[in-house]
Amino acid sequence: MRGVHYAVGGRPIFAGLDLQARRGRITAIMGPSGTGKTTLLKLITAQMAADRGEVRVFGEDLAALSRGRIYALRKRMGMLFQNGALLTDMDVFENVAFPVREHSDLPEALIHKLVLTKLQAVGLRGAAGLMPGELSGGMARRVALARAIVMDPEVLIYDEPFVGLDPISLGVILRLIKHMNAALGITSIVVSHDVRELATIADDSYLLSGGRVAAAGAPAQLRASDSAAVRQFMTGSADGPVAFHYPAPDYAAQLFAADES
Amino acid sequence: MNPRGGNGFILEGVRRLGAVTIFLVWLLLASVPALGRPRLLVHQVYNAGARSLIIIMLSGLFVGMVLGLQAFNLLQRFGSEEALGTAAALGLLKELSPVITALLFAGRAGTALTSEIGLMRATDQLTAMEIMAVDPLRHVAAPRFLGGVVAMPLLTVIFSVIGLYGAQLIGVQLMGVDKGVFWSQMQGSVGLHDVSEGVVKSLVFGVACSLIAVHEGYHAEPTAEGVGLATTRTVVASSVITLLLDYVLTAVFL
């Protein structure tokens, strides 16, 4: 991404964002809530177009691509949604088989083997017959991960993969992200605000703030940064450049205004 | 009335009509490949049609019985009770069956379609499909639209048959109209054009109600409130459009 500008209703989300995810590495994109992390993923997956600047995926400028070309690029990507986004009218097996059935004419026996292999990789082969409503949050995310890798993507995008998980599920997801990256050579982009977890798996990391990249480098480099904004985020301080209080009129004046009227 | 407000209302109406029309064109284009996937289509005909059967059959029976009572009472005043079969058949086939089936369809299958697609939007299922390079219009919207279009005439025919049975039950069994006269009068006076009027109406209502339901769900605000509002809009818009189209079609057929 180079010089990306994006605004919603006149409010700038990105103002000249520069960012690069390198092939075969895990790139973490961090930032406080509201810094546009999910918007960034929507730009990368061409769900939205940048107002200005350049977003390139596999070397191709998304703004110049037709819908057909964008769909062709998406076949080379996988995405893990925050809530899993499993199709609720299909069981686990069919959810994982869905992209294969849509994009290939593989015989049923081969699809069966392929799906079971992917479910085995996320440890849920035994849950193949369950419906999405019967899964816990962590299980749903693992099924979604199996679905995301079933077409052997070159890039895997994770949107807040650790939110709402218990420590065991969180550990499992962390291990799977690392494993997918190492075993399959997938380029991974992980968007999250869970600094501690990301630090254990990320090769490169970016911290977003104010619509730009506030800091970039290995997680250890970010921790050692002397920028107040970076330090506040990495240490989780309540106050700092990102204020605890939302902008409001004077506290005392507002409290006693009612008495006077 | 504030002229700007009035203009705004008209402009919004025209904008919505335009949006629905463009959506219909996309939907029809997406329906061509969807027709090649009969399994998806049959599943949606089952959802929209078979699951509405009980309410359609019960309503058909009661409407037919009421029609039998009212028509008998009216015809008796003129000494024409033997025309009961004709009156019931024409009333049901041309008017009551297509309209009431469409209204019931909007309340049962239409709301189910809107809320299902709306919830798929709210839970990122449609976005997930797009990311998997699967067009949700082709995979989700088109089969549901086609399912509704196919189901509506079938439900209307079932409504008519049960309704006629209800009218016969009251007229012949309760009021004592001769059974042979009831059916033979009907056979002699009801033509193919009367039946086709009902079928054409039900097809048009099927397109309109399914289009509204799918459009509202597909464009619902991805929140609980948004899906609720979209579902309400489906019932209101489908009911009003059905009655409006009924007038237009009746005028065309007369």
Chai-1 contact restraints between the chains, C-beta under 6 A:
chainA,res_idxA,chainB,res_idxB,connection_type,confidence,min_distance_angstrom,max_distance_angstrom,comment,restraint_id
A,T45,B,I131,contact,1.0,0.0,6.0,A-B,restraint_1
A,Y71,B,A133,contact,1.0,0.0,6.0,A-B,restraint_2
A,R74,B,I131,contact,1.0,0.0,6.0,A-B,restraint_3
A,R74,B,A133,contact,1.0,0.0,6.0,A-B,restraint_4
A,K75,B,A133,contact,1.0,0.0,6.0,A-B,restraint_5
A,M79,B,I131,contact,1.0,0.0,6.0,A-B,restraint_6
A,F81,B,D124,contact,1.0,0.0,6.0,A-B,restraint_7
A,F81,B,A128,contact,1.0,0.0,6.0,A-B,restraint_8
A,A85,B,D124,contact,1.0,0.0,6.0,A-B,restraint_9
A,A85,B,Q125,contact,1.0,0.0,6.0,A-B,restraint_10
A,A85,B,A128,contact,1.0,0.0,6.0,A-B,restraint_11
A,L87,B,Q125,contact,1.0,0.0,6.0,A-B,restraint_12
A,P99,B,M132,contact,1.0,0.0,6.0,A-B,restraint_13
A,E102,B,V134,contact,1.0,0.0,6.0,A-B,restraint_14
